Every structure is written in C-alpha cells, then in structure tokens.
Amino acid sequence: MSAPTSISDTSFQPSASNDAVARHNAVVLAAAMALGGSSPAIVVSLGGLVGQALATNKELATLPVSLLNLGLALGTVPAAMLMRKAGRRIGYMVGAGIGLSGGCLAAFGIASYSFVLFCLGTLIIGSYGSFNQSYRFAATDSASNAFKAKAISWVMTGGLVAGIIGPQTVIWTRDAVPAAPFAGAFLGQATLAFLSMIVVSFLRPAPVSVASTSCGGRPLGQILRQPRFIVAAVTGLVSYSLMTFMMTAAPLAMIGCGHPVGAAALGIQWHILAMFGPSFFTGRLISRYGKARVTATGLVLIALSAIVGLSGITIAHFWISLVLLGLGWNLGFIGATAMVTDCYRPEERAKVQAANDFLIFGSVALASFSSGKLLNAGGWETVTWMVFPPVLVALVLLAWQQRTKGIVPA
C-alpha cells in the first residue's frame, strides 16, 4: 500500500484526463460508506428504545441518538486535523477503529444495564461518523471540476447499501445476545466498522493542487463571511438538521402510536434508502439544472414530508413522510455540499470543510436534542410543524442568491 499523502504535499492541477485516482477512491469510499454509514441507522433505530429501557428519566430516551450527533459534531475538527497530518487513508483507518470501540462499549452498556456507558458508546460512534461524513469531500480531492458532483454522488450511493445493511443488522442481530436485547446489533455495528477499516486501506494518495506548505490560504473568518459560503452552509445545515430532527422522533412516535418495532425499523430502512438512492443521478441533475435549483427542490421535498406527517399517523403516513424526508435530504445536502466546494482554494479545503461540517453537525446535534423533548411535550404534530420556518429561510436565501449576480456560481 502506498504511503499516505497529506493534503499539502503534492502539486497537481485536476483535469478530466486525470480523474483515474478520483474514480478509484470514489469507489473505495462508496464501499466504506456502505459499511460505516450503517452505524447511524443502527443507533437511530434502537437508541431511543434502549434509552427508554435504561434511562430512569424517560425524557432522556432520545439522548443516545442526540449524543451520536454531538459526537459527530465534536469529531469534525480533530478528524480534519488528523487527516491533514497523516493523510486520508490513515485517518479513516483510525476513525474505523474508533467506531469499533464505540460499538463494543455500547453493547457492554446494554449488557450491564448502564445508561451512561451506552450513551458514551453512541457518542464515540458519532465521532466515527465525523470521519465518514468527510468521505464526500475526500472524493473530490483530485477530481476535475466536471467530475466533482459525480464523485460526491458516487460516494453517497454507498449509503444506499448502508440503508439495507443497518436496519437488517438490527433485525437479524438484536436478539443475538439473549440476556441483553439489542446488544447484538451494536456488536454487529462494531464488526462493520472493522470491515470498513480494511476497505479504506485501499485508498490511493490523491495528488492535489496546493499553494505551498507554508501558506494556508486566506483567514478562515474571511472565507466564512463570503455570501456564497453562508448560503451553502445554511442550506446544508437546514437540510441535515431537519432530516435528523424528524428521523430521531419518528421511531418513537411510531411506537407511541401503537406500531411495532419492526415497522419502525423498516421505516428507517426506507428512509435511508431514499436518502441515498437518488445519488445515482443527483450529480447529473446538478450538472444539468445547477446546484441551487437541486438544493431548493430538496428543501421543498422536506416540507412535503412534514405535510404528510401532519396528515395522519398510520404506518403508511410515517413511511411516506420518511421517504420524502430522505429524498429531500439527498438533493438538499448534496447540492449544498457541491456549493461549498466552490468557496475555497485547494490549500484552504481542510479548514473550510471542517468548519462547514462543524456548523452543520453542531446544529444537527441541537436538532436531535430538541426533537426528543418536543416529541415528549407536544407529540409528533409539534415536531412536524417546526419544519416549515427553517425551510422558508433557506429557500429565501437561495432565491436571493439566484437574483444576485456572482454570489454563487450555478
């Protein structure tokens, strides 16, 4: 295997004829996403249920899921720093090792009836997710401008497989440890993280363009104040936060409405399939219609998801709402990610990507925390009504961007 390359050790100008490494790495990262991307599905499907069983205060039932997202937010900057120093391949192998340890600790927490240990396990699994979330940026490291959106989409298709692997892991392993229900699913998650460690070892060093090792580009504050970055970050933040906000509450809401655990797990499975299934063609849609239009379409679909959620509480209503939510997330988040790649120079990418993900996943953690409390206080209807104001704000920003020349290239 080749030695890892840091993001500032090779001069390279990406072009369509030099996309071979980008294509190879996109395939490897898609496979890693299929394995690592199953972790959130497992935690979301079971975190609230295990929380209800272990927590003395039932208002804290969704805390394990919230800590998953908090761990993701807290891990973004350390993950970026590690990969800047050691390279993508080593960084992702370390991340997978973190995911393995988190799964084992969560399983031990269940077996020992310790809510604290279980929560610590999901927090660690979340920090593993901070590595996985950067796969979409890693795929663009040496990609030409024409291939960037497609590279992101290729990686995100791995989540389609994760949408099957995660829920099926829950279904097939939740009773594997008879004395500790659901512990087997987290041991399964740890096994998937170990397999991911093997997969990412096949990453190739990506030749990248760089100014110099002594020049980090513009100050981060200057980059973050760009109107085009603000629009990209806000739309990505809204897309991901609202998806998490509704997805966190949905399984508990289904159980509360009298639907079985299996139906809730399958609802999450269909949701995750909808999240990643469109990735086969999202890149083409962006190339044809532009980033802003695709992102706006995603936001509209998220609003439609809330409308369906308000219209009934049958299994069909929950599933349709979750599918629309997943579709909206895909278009909104991939479109926003593509917009972020327009905002930085090659030597600036590590700090801008980390800042973008910290903003997004910090907000996601807050959304997850508030979701459980709102569900407990006001029910599923209150959760769905809260979707509309952020969507409106994001759509207004996108409309302003389209009307203002030169803010964000299409």
N, C-alpha and C positions, 0 to 999 in steps of 0.2 A: 504494500500500500504506500502511496505517496505521502510525503510529509505534509502536514497542514500548512496552509498559506494564510497569513494574516491579511486583513483587508487592505494593507498598505505596503505590500512588498513586491508588487509586480506592475509594470506599465503595460497597458492594454487598451485598445480602443474597440469596443464592441461593434460588431457589424454582422449582417445577416450571414456572411460566409464563415463566421467564427462562432456559431451557435452550437457546435458539437458538444462542448463541455456543458453548456447550459442545458441542452436537451438530456444528456446523461444524468446530470444532477437533478433535473426536474423529475425524472422517472424514479430515481432513488428516494428523493424527498416525498414523492407521492406514496411510495411504499411505506416509508417511515410514518407518514401521516395516517395511513390506513391502520397502523398498529398503535401509535401514540395518540391519535385522535379518538380512539375508543375510550380513553380514560375519562374525559368529561361525561360521556354518555353513561358510563357505569356509576359515577358519583351522582349525577343528576337523577338517574333512575332510582337509586337506592339511598342517597344521602338523607333525604327528608324522612324516609321510612325508618332508617336506622336511628336517626335523630329522635323521632317520636318514641322509639323503644328505649333509648338510653338516657335521654335528657329528662331531668326532673321538672324543668320548666318547659312546657310544650311550645311556648312561643319561640324557643330556640331550636325547634325541629329542623328548620332550614339552614341553621348555622353551618353545618358541614359543607353544604353547597356554596354558601357565601364565602367560606374560607377557601374553597377551591379557587374562586375568582380573586380573592385577596392575594393568595399565593401567586397567582398568575401575574397580578399587577406588580407585586413586590419583586418578582424574579426577573422582570424585563431588563432593568438596568444591569444587574450583576451578570445576567446571561450575555448581554451585548458586550460587556467589558471582557468577559472570559473569551468570547469568540474573537474579539479584536486582538487579544494577545496570543491565543492558542490556535485560532482558525476554526472554521465551521465544524469540521469533522470531529476534532477532539471535544469541542464544546457540546455538540449534540450527543456524543457518547457519554459525557459526564451528565448531561440532562437526563438521558435514559436511565442511568444509574440512580439518579435522584427519584425518578418515577418508580423504579423497582422498590426502593426502600420505603417510599410513601405508601405503596400498596400493601407491603408486608406489615407496616405499622398500623394501617387502618384495619387490616384483618385481625391483628393482635388486639386492637382496641375493642373490636366486636367480641372476640373470644373471651376477653377479660372484663366485659361489661363496663368499659371505661369510655365515657363520652368524650373526655378530654383527649385521650390517646387517639380515638377515632378522628376527632376534629384536627388534631395535629397531623395525622396521616393525610387527610384530604387537603390540608394546607400545603404539605410537601408535594402531593400530586399536582396541585395547582402550579407550584413553581416549576415542575416538569413541563407543564403546559406553556410556560413562557418561552421555553426553547422551541417547542413545536410550533407556536404561533409565528415564529420568525422564519419558518420554512418558506413562506410565501415570498419573503424578501430575498432569502438566500438563492431562490431560483432565478432571480434577476441579476445576480452578481456579475455575470459575464454575458448576459443576454443583450442582443441588439434591441433598439427601441421597438422594432416591429415584432419582436418575439416576447417582450416583457409581459404583456397582458396574457398571452397564451401560456407563458411559463407559470404565472400565478395560477391560472385556471388548471393547468396540468397538476400542480401540487394539490390544489383544493379537491380534485377528483378523488384523491386518496381518502378524503373524508367520507366519500360515498361508501367505500368499503368499511370504513370505521363505523358508519351508521348501521351496518349489519353486524359487524364483529362485537361492538359494545353491548347492544341490547341482547344479542344471542349469548354473549358471555354471562350476562345477568341471568337469563332464562336457564341456561344449562349448568351453571356452577353455583347458583345461590344456595342450594341445599347440599353442596358437596361436603360441607363440614356439619354433620347433623347437630352437634352440640352448640353450634354458633351460626344461626341462619344469616345468610348474606356474606359471611366471611370468605367463603369460597370464591365469590365474584371478585373480591379485592385481591385474592391470591392470583386469580386469572389476570387481573389488570397488571400485576407485577410481572407475570410471565410475558405478557405482551410488550411491556417496557423492555424486558431483557431481549426479546426478539428484535425490537427496534434498534437496540444498541448494535446488534450485528449488522443490520441493514445500513445504518448511517456510516459504518466503517468503509463502505464502498464509495463514499463521496470523493470526487476528484477536486484538487485545488483549483479554484476558479481564478483565471487571470483577470485582473480588474484594472481599470484606469485609476490613476491616482496623481495628485499634485506632487507630493513628496512626503516622506515620513515625518518631516518636521513641521508640516503645515496641516492643521486640522480643518482648514476652510474657515468659513465665516463663523462668528459667535453664534451659539445656539439660539440665544434670545432674538437675534436679528432674523434668523430663519423662521422661527416660530411666529414672528409677528407678520410674516407675509400673508396677505389676504388669501392667496391660493392655498397656503398650508392650513389656515384657520378653517376654510370651507371644507377641505379634505378631512381634517381631523374631526370636525364637528359631525359631518355626515357618517364617518366611520364609527364615531362614538355613539351616535344615536342608533345606528343600525344594530350594533353589537349589544348595547345596553338594553334596548327594548326587547331584543330577542331573548337575552338572558332573563330579563325581568318577567316575561311571560312563561318562558320554559321552566324556570325554577318553581313557579307556582302551580303549573299545570298538573304534574303528577299528584300533588297533594289535593288539589281541587277535584281531580277525578275520583280519588279515593273518598274524599268527603262527600261527593255526590253519589256514592254507592257503587262505583265502578271497580272491578277487580284490579289487583296489582298487575296482572298480565296485560290488561288493556292499557294501563298507564305506561308500562314498559314498551309496548308496541307503538303507542302514540309517540313516545320519544324516538323510537326507531324510524317511524315515518317522517318525523320532523327532521331528523339528522339526514335521512336520505334526500329530503327536499332541500336541506341546506347545501349539500354538496353535489347532488345530481346535475344541476344546471351548469356546473363548472366545465362540462364537456363543450359547451358552446358560449359561455359567458365572455370569454376572450374575443370570440368572433363578433359578438354583439357590441362589445366595447369598440372594436376596430371599425365597425360599420356605423354605429349610432353615436359614439362618443361616451366618455366616462360619465359626464354629468347626467345625461339622459338615462343611462342604465342605472345609475345610482338613484335617481329620482323615482324610477319605476319600482325599485326595491323598496323604497320608503312607502310608496303607495300600497304595495302588497302587505307591508307590515300593518298599515292602517286597516286594510281589509280584513286581516287576521283578527284584529280587535273587534271589528264589526260582527264577524261570525261568532266570536266568543261571547258577545253580548246577546246574540240571538237565541241561545239555547244551551242546555247542559247535558245533552245526550253524548254518547261516545262519538257519534258522527260529528257533532259540533266541535268537540275538543280536537279530534283528529284533523278535520278540515282547517281549523284555526292554526294548529301546529304546522301543517303542511304549508299554508300560506306564509306563516311566520318564517319558516325555513327558506322558502323561495325568496322572500323579501330580503332576508339576511344575506343570501348569496349575492344577489345583484347589488345591494347597497354596500356591502363590506368589500367585495372585490373591486367594485367601481371606485370606492373611496381609497382603497389601497393603491390602485393604479394612479389615482390623482396625487397621492403622497410621493410617488416615485418621480414626479415632475418637479418636486420642490427642493431637491438637494443635489449637490455635486458629488461625484464618486467618493472623494475624501471625507465628505460630511455624512455619509449614509448611516454609519453605525450609531452616531449620537441622535440623528433625526429619527431613525427607525425606533430606537429605544424610547425616545421622548414621546413619539406618536403612540406606541403601544402602552406606555405607562399611563398616558392620558385616557386611552380607551379602556384599558382593563382596570384602572382605578375606578372609573365610572361604572364599569361592569360589576365590580365588587359592591359598590354602593347600591346599584340596582338590585343585586341579589339579596343584600341585607334587607332592603326596604320591601322587597317582594313578599317575603315571609310574614313580615309584620302587617302589611296591608291585607294580605290574604286572611290572616287571623282576625284582623279588626273589621274588615269590610267585605270579605268574600271575593270570589272570582270577578264579579261585576266591577268592583272598585279597581282591581288590578287592570282590567281591560280598558276602563275609561282613562287611565293615566297614560295610555299610549299616545293619544292624539296631540297634546301640546308639543312634545319634542319633535314629532314628525312634521308638524306645521313649521316649526322654527327651521328645521333642516331644509325643507322644501323652499322656504323663503330665501335662505342663503344661496341655494343652488340657482334659483331664479335670478337673484341679484348677480351671481357670478356670470350667468349667461348673457345678461344685459350689459355687463361692464366689460368692455374690450380689454383683452390682455391679462385678465386676472388669472384664469386657469385655462390652459390650452385644452381643446376638446380631445 
